[in-house]
Amino acid sequence: MASTLVLPGDSIPLPSSSKSVVLGPGLAASSSRIPAPSSDEVPSIISNKLGLLSSAKGKERSEQFWVEGKSKRYIPAQKDMVLGTVIARHAEGFRVDLGSSQMAQLDALAFEGATKRSKPNLKVGTLVYARVALANRDMEPEIECFDPNTGKAEGFGELKSGLVVSCSLQLCRHLLNPKFPLLPTLAATIPFEIAVGLNGRVWFKTETVSESIALKRVIEGIDSGDIKPEKGEVDSAVREYLA
């Protein structure tokens, strides 16, 4: 779907071809229904901010929609992948900073294989890669460190060592797009592990400090617009930073 400019209050019909629809930032479900070409009416979604309406295909014919804008503060949305820092511990779990207006709750059992007798022992300051399980405007968001479809970690959980870079929310969404050329171009030169959070944080781990610094400078350059996300320019920047 081509990106379309939407305004707050615009009604957007749900696609009939999708088995399920996931609403991302900038969209909310509407109680009203709009006419459809068929005999039945279909529910609609409402835009609550100015930006470009974007979509991406998910698993099993699902489709995700969000409004691409210039937001600086992250607003948690269900199923978002995020990077958070543990800021407090309590009997039932942890409080995690996602960079949003409210702290997130992480249950001690929301990990692969966790039980009441065997819980993860995360210290304050620990970095975790998680998935937003519940996000309501008037409640603290809840996150989890496993895939509910498989019960496995699938890459979620505690992230050890490595380096975290803060960048724009827009760049984080681009990095998760398989068609965006930056990560494949970098991987051809520098081997690394990476976790991208839709809350404006990117974690990566390389074999050497110089490679980590080079990746950090390239990502920051792409985010600021000093480097274009094109293979030739990225390769040139990597060679310069590694020299």
matplotlib code that plots the C-alpha trace (Angstrom):
import matplotlib.pyplot as plt

x = [0.0, 1.3, 1.8, -1.1, -1.2, -3.7, -5.0, -6.2, -9.8, -9.6, -11.4, -9.5, -11.4, -9.9, -8.7, -11.0, -8.1, -6.3, -7.1, -6.2, -5.1, -2.6, -2.8, 0.4, 1.3, -1.1, -4.2, -7.0, -10.1, -13.4, -16.8, -18.4, -18.7, -18.5, -20.3, -18.5, -19.1, -20.5, -23.8, -22.1, -20.5, -16.9, -15.3, -12.9, -9.9, -9.2, -6.0, -5.1, -2.1, -0.7, 1.5, 1.8, -0.3, 2.0, 1.5, 3.5, 2.5, 2.8, 2.4, -0.7, -2.2, -2.0, -1.3, 0.1, -0.9, 0.7, 1.1, 4.6, 5.3, 8.0, 7.2, 10.1, 8.5, 7.7, 4.1, 3.9, 1.8, 0.8, 3.3, 6.0, 9.5, 11.3, 14.6, 14.2, 16.3, 15.4, 15.0, 13.4, 12.6, 9.6, 8.1, 6.2, 8.7, 10.4, 9.8, 11.4, 12.2, 11.2, 11.6, 7.8, 5.8, 5.1, 7.3, 6.5, 5.8, 7.7, 6.4, 9.0, 7.1, 7.2, 10.3, 10.9, 10.9, 10.2, 8.3, 7.6, 10.6, 12.9, 12.7, 15.3, 17.4, 17.7, 19.6, 18.8, 20.5, 20.0, 19.1, 16.2, 14.7, 11.0, 7.6, 4.8, 2.0, -0.5, -0.7, -3.5, -3.4, -4.5, -2.5, 1.2, 2.3, 3.1, 6.0, 7.1, 10.4, 9.1, 7.0, 3.5, 2.9, 5.8, 6.6, 10.2, 12.5, 13.0, 15.8, 14.0, 15.4, 18.5, 21.1, 24.7, 27.6, 27.3, 26.4, 23.1, 22.5, 19.5, 18.0, 14.7, 11.6, 11.4, 14.9, 14.1, 11.1, 13.2, 15.9, 13.2, 12.2, 13.9, 14.1, 16.1, 19.7, 21.6, 21.9, 22.7, 25.4, 27.0, 26.8, 28.9, 31.8, 31.3, 29.9, 27.5, 24.5, 21.7, 18.3, 16.2, 13.6, 10.7, 11.1, 14.2, 17.0, 19.3, 21.6, 24.5, 27.5, 30.7, 34.0, 36.1, 35.6, 36.6, 33.8, 31.3, 32.3, 32.2, 28.6, 27.5, 28.9, 27.2, 23.8, 24.0, 25.1, 22.1, 19.8, 21.0, 21.1, 24.8, 25.1, 22.7, 21.5, 23.1, 25.6, 28.4, 28.1, 27.8, 30.8, 32.8, 31.8, 32.6, 36.1, 36.7, 35.6, 37.6, 40.8]
y = [0.0, 3.4, 5.8, 8.2, 11.5, 11.2, 13.8, 13.3, 12.0, 10.5, 7.2, 4.4, 1.2, -2.2, -4.3, -7.2, -9.3, -9.5, -12.2, -9.9, -6.3, -5.0, -1.3, 0.5, 4.0, 6.8, 4.6, 3.6, 1.3, 3.1, 1.9, 3.2, 1.1, 2.2, 1.0, -1.7, -2.9, -6.1, -6.2, -6.0, -3.0, -3.2, -1.6, 1.3, 2.6, 6.3, 8.2, 10.2, 12.1, 13.7, 11.6, 9.0, 5.9, 2.9, -0.9, -4.1, -7.7, -10.0, -13.7, -15.7, -13.0, -10.4, -6.8, -4.0, -0.4, 2.7, 6.4, 7.5, 10.9, 12.9, 11.8, 12.2, 10.3, 6.6, 5.6, 1.9, -0.2, -3.8, -6.3, -3.7, -5.0, -2.7, -2.3, -1.4, -0.9, -2.5, 0.3, -1.5, -5.0, -6.1, -9.4, -10.2, -8.8, -5.7, -2.1, -1.3, 2.1, 2.2, 5.9, 6.4, 8.6, 5.5, 2.7, -0.8, -3.8, -7.0, -10.1, -12.4, -15.3, -13.6, -15.5, -18.8, -21.6, -19.3, -20.8, -19.6, -21.5, -20.6, -16.9, -14.8, -12.7, -9.4, -6.6, -2.9, -1.6, -4.8, -4.3, -6.5, -7.1, -7.5, -7.4, -5.2, -7.5, -4.9, -1.2, 1.1, 4.9, 5.0, 2.0, 1.1, -1.1, -4.7, -6.4, -10.0, -11.7, -14.6, -15.3, -16.3, -18.3, -20.7, -20.2, -19.8, -16.8, -16.2, -13.7, -11.9, -11.6, -10.2, -8.6, -8.8, -6.5, -4.8, -1.1, 0.8, 3.7, 6.0, 7.1, 8.3, 6.1, 6.4, 4.9, 2.0, 1.1, 1.3, -1.0, -3.7, -3.4, -6.2, -3.9, -1.2, -1.7, -0.5, -3.7, -6.1, -3.6, -3.4, -7.2, -7.7, -5.8, -6.2, -9.4, -8.3, -9.2, -6.6, -6.0, -3.1, -1.6, 0.4, 2.8, 4.5, 2.2, -0.1, -2.7, -4.4, -6.5, -6.9, -8.6, -5.5, -2.0, -0.3, -2.1, -1.1, 2.5, 2.3, 0.9, 3.5, 6.4, 5.0, 4.6, 8.1, 9.5, 7.8, 9.1, 12.7, 12.6, 13.0, 9.6, 8.3, 4.7, 3.6, 0.8, 2.9, 5.7, 3.3, 1.2, 4.4, 5.5, 2.1, 2.1, 5.6, 4.8, 1.6, 3.2]
z = [0.0, -0.9, 1.9, 2.4, 4.3, 7.2, 9.7, 13.2, 13.1, 9.6, 9.3, 7.6, 6.5, 7.4, 4.4, 3.7, 2.4, 5.8, 8.3, 11.2, 11.6, 14.1, 14.9, 15.5, 16.7, 15.6, 15.1, 17.3, 16.9, 16.2, 17.4, 14.2, 11.0, 7.4, 4.3, 2.2, -1.4, 0.1, 2.0, 5.4, 6.9, 8.2, 11.2, 10.8, 12.5, 13.3, 13.0, 16.1, 14.7, 11.5, 9.3, 6.6, 6.8, 6.4, 6.4, 6.4, 6.0, 9.0, 9.6, 8.5, 6.3, 9.1, 8.3, 10.5, 10.1, 11.7, 11.1, 10.3, 11.8, 13.5, 17.0, 19.5, 22.4, 22.1, 22.7, 23.5, 21.0, 21.3, 19.7, 19.4, 20.0, 22.5, 24.3, 28.0, 31.1, 34.4, 36.9, 39.9, 41.2, 43.2, 44.4, 41.2, 38.6, 37.3, 36.3, 33.0, 31.4, 27.7, 27.2, 27.2, 29.6, 31.9, 33.1, 31.8, 33.9, 33.3, 35.1, 36.5, 34.7, 31.3, 30.3, 28.5, 31.1, 34.0, 37.0, 40.5, 41.8, 38.9, 38.0, 36.2, 38.5, 36.7, 38.4, 38.2, 35.0, 33.0, 29.4, 28.0, 24.6, 24.9, 23.2, 24.3, 25.5, 26.6, 25.9, 27.0, 27.3, 30.9, 32.2, 32.5, 29.5, 30.1, 28.3, 27.9, 27.0, 25.0, 21.8, 23.0, 19.8, 20.5, 24.2, 23.3, 23.8, 20.1, 20.8, 23.6, 27.1, 28.7, 26.4, 27.7, 26.8, 23.5, 22.8, 22.7, 20.4, 20.6, 17.3, 15.8, 15.9, 12.1, 11.6, 13.9, 11.7, 8.6, 10.1, 10.6, 7.0, 5.0, 2.0, 3.8, 2.6, 5.7, 7.8, 4.8, 3.7, 7.1, 7.6, 4.5, 6.1, 9.9, 11.6, 14.4, 16.5, 16.6, 18.3, 17.1, 19.5, 18.0, 21.0, 19.4, 20.7, 18.8, 20.5, 18.7, 19.6, 17.6, 18.0, 18.6, 20.1, 16.8, 14.9, 17.6, 17.3, 13.5, 13.6, 16.1, 13.9, 10.8, 12.4, 13.9, 10.5, 8.8, 11.4, 11.1, 7.3, 7.0, 5.4, 2.8, 3.2, -0.1, -0.4, -1.9, 0.7, 3.7, 2.5, 2.2, 5.7, 7.3, 5.7, 7.0, 10.5, 10.7, 9.4]

ax = plt.figure().add_subplot(projection="3d")
ax.plot(x, y, z, "-o")
ax.set_aspect("equal")
plt.show()
